[in-house]
Amino acid sequence: MIAALADLFAWPEELPLVAMAIAVVVAGVLVWPNRVWREASLAVKAVALAAFLTSFFWAIAMFQAPRLTVLALHGEPVVATVVDHNVTHHTTRSGGYDVHCYRLQRTDGTPLFGDICRDWDDEFAVGERLTVLADPSGLIAPETPDEVADARFWQISGLVSLVITLALCWVSGGLVSHPGPVPLSGRPRGRLRSATG
C-alpha cells in the first residue's frame, strides 16, 4: 500500500523500503518470541519464505504500476518543456548511481505537477520539448508515452505475484496442525450438592 501511494504521489523512493523493513521487524517480533517459527515444520518454513519472496516482488510492482496505470487510463497528452534538471547521487558499495529528475512546464508556462525521474541515464536536456501524459487532476507526476506503455508488464507482474502470495499463505495455513479441543481436567461429574445438603 505504501509503495503504491509513494509511486502515485511521488514520495521519496526510500519510503517503501523503510516501511518494508519495519514490517519485517514487526513480523519477527510477533513470531519469534512466541516460538511459532521455531516449532514450525520445514514445509511451513519453506512455504512462508516463498510467500515472503513473492510478496517482495509484488511490492516492487506496486512501486511501478499505479502511476503508469492511471496515466495509461486517464492521462492526457501534453506538450511540455524541460525547465529544470536535478541530479541526486546515491552512494552504494559499488560506487553509487545518479538519479536525474526533470521538472516540466506546459507551453503556456503553467508548471506540471511532479518530476520525471530516471535512474542512471541523463535522458533530457533543459529547454528540450517533449510530449508527456499528464494527470488532468494534477495530482500525479507526468510520464512519457514510452514509459506508460510498460504499465501492462507491471500490472501482470503485480497480479501474478499477489495471487502466488495469497496461494502460498493459504497452503502454509493448511500445513499447520490445529490441535483439537483440550479436555477440561477436574471437571465435576454428576450433580452438584449444596453446602448444606
Secondary structure, DSSP 4 states (H G I P E B T S, - for coil): -HHHHHHHTT--THHHHHHHHHHHHHHHHHHTTTTHHHHS-HHHHHHHHHHHHHHHHHHHHHTTHHHHHHHHHH-EEEEEEEEEEEEEEE--TT--EEEEEEEEEETTSPEEEEEEEEES-----TT-EEEEEE-TTS-S--B-HHHHTTHHHHHHHHHHHHHHHHHHHHHHHHHS----PPPPTT---SPPPPS--
